[in-house]
């Protein structure tokens, strides 16, 4: 089961990106900008968890490591 993090800094479009930290990603934020989302079966679970924790934020999967959850 992979571990996921979210970037606490938004991208230029306002999205906070969810990354798969188990497989690694060239676009992982710096450690001080990562918030651990824990272990999830897939990116959908991690994105759902993040949306519940931060309902007022735009949450999106990373195009490179969480492509199935990338929407914008």
C-alpha positions, 0 to 999 in steps of 0.5 A: 500500500503506497504512502501519499503526501500533499503539497501545503503550497498551492500550484499556480492554478490554486491546486494542492497536489497529492503525490505518491511518496512511495514510488517517488516523483520528480515533482515532490515538494521540499520536505518542509512543504509536505504534509503526510496523508498516510497509507492509502490503496490508491490516489483516490483514497488519498485525495478523498482523505485530503478533501475531507481534511481541507474542504476549502482547498482545491485538491488534485493528484499529481500528473506524474505520480498520481495521474488517475487522480489528476483533474486539472 
